């Protein structure tokens, strides 16, 4: 079985001598080495890797769609790293983090005295990016007012700092991402149609983790290897524990998986992660489904498996511990003893 993995370069720098961006809501990056990877063997990962390589060869705008936690920012960084702009800045802007009244100042910059508090000239993120890549994360959350500003900037590929009349050209490449259905947002009047068609040049959808569960074991092992402290023995995961993760729907996607595994490593008493170390979100669809299994459903599954608990648990996607809890809940343990056949 072939494992697909690509090295991702997280990006950190001092803005090439420019003033620091003090809002803390954006990242200006230059390539350095890293062990971060895109890991998986699923069809979704294969398509993602092909998309990354194709998008990296173009300077056209990219729109990345997907649920929260699927790795849209990681995809944008990899596109930048594989492109001809890899040695230039990568500027990530989270559109939900910057207050609306500060967004234009952060994006376009300003000159001294242009408003109260503007005590010196400041470069905007668009100028900081130079000939690099600008990544607008959660573009679907911008107000209509700011969408109009973004549209004009993309169309004209130029900017003016707040408080001055000089027009400056923009040479950076644009990547956008959102967890919203922009077509539905356009119909609802919450997203500009002209902006949607302007940014929707190269589009890619990243599937949620629940649609590519074959990647979970590889991702878990990658997280365990990545988070191991130097000199510490590597933790491993018990087979029954992996079954729990494989049956879970992960509404928070890879981000949630990473949190669950990291928490299990902290709570575990030994080097083997067991079922009791895994703490899932019990408001999730998976937990609700587990709680709502009826005695009739449980009995039917047991009958189809000739009352073999191991087979029945596997068929229902439950660990041994979870299955025993269901038996206790529905008082069926004695029934199995009477009916079990080899």
C-alpha positions, 0 to 999 in steps of 0.5 A: 500500500502506497502512502502519499505524503508531502512536506509542508513548509510553515512560514515565519519571518520578520516581514523583510524589515517592514513594520510588524503587523501588530494585530496578530490576526495575519501571518507573513511568512518565508519558507523554512524547513518543517516536518509537517505533512499531508498524509493519506492514501484515500482517493480524496488525498490523491485528488488533493495532491494532483490539484496542489501540483496543478494549481502551483504551476498557475498564477490564477486565483484559487478557491479552496472549499471545505469544512472547518478543520479539513486543512484548507490553510495547509493546502494554500501553503503547499501551493505556494511552496511548490510555485515559482513564488516559493522564496517570496512572502506568504501572507495569510489573512483570516477574514473573521479575526480582523475587526471590520473597521480595521480591515482596510488599514491592515490590508491597504496600509496607511500614512501618518495622520490619516486617522486618529492613532496613525502616528507613522506610515504603515505598510498594508499586508498587500504590500508586504506580500510583494510578489508572493502569495496572499491567502484570504481564509474564510472569505465567505464571512466578509461583509458586503462592504469589504467584499466590494473593496476586495473585488476592486483590488482584484480587478484593478490589481492596485491599491491606495494606502489610507490617506494618500492618493498614490496608486500602487500595483499589486503583483501577488498571487491570490488564494481564497478559502471558505467553509461556506457554500458560496453559491448559496450565499450568493442566492441569499444576497450575502455574497457578491456574485461578481466577486464569486466569479472573480475568485472562482477560477481554479476551485477545489473541494477538500472532503471531510474526514468522515468521507475518507476514513481510510486515512485515519490510521495514518493520520493518528500514527503521524500525530503520535510521531510528530508530538513525541517529545525528544527522548520519550518512547513513542506511544502506540494505539490499541486496536480496539481504540482505533476502532472507536476512532474509525467509527466516529464521524469527526465533525471537527475533521483533522483538527478534532482528530489531532486534539483527541489524540493529543489529549489521549497522550496526556491522559494515558498512563502508559505508552499504549492508548486504550479506549478509556484514554479517548474522549469524544464529543458526545453531542456528535452524530456518532455518540447520539447514534450509539445511544439510540440503538434499540434492543431490537436492532441489537438483537437483530445484529446478534442473530445475524452474527449467530450471537457472536459478540466479536462479530456483532461489535465489528459489524456495528462499528463498536469497540468491545467495551462499547458493545458490552455497555450496550449489552448491559444497557439492554440487559442482553448478556444472559440472552447471549449465553443462551443462544451463542453458537460456534 
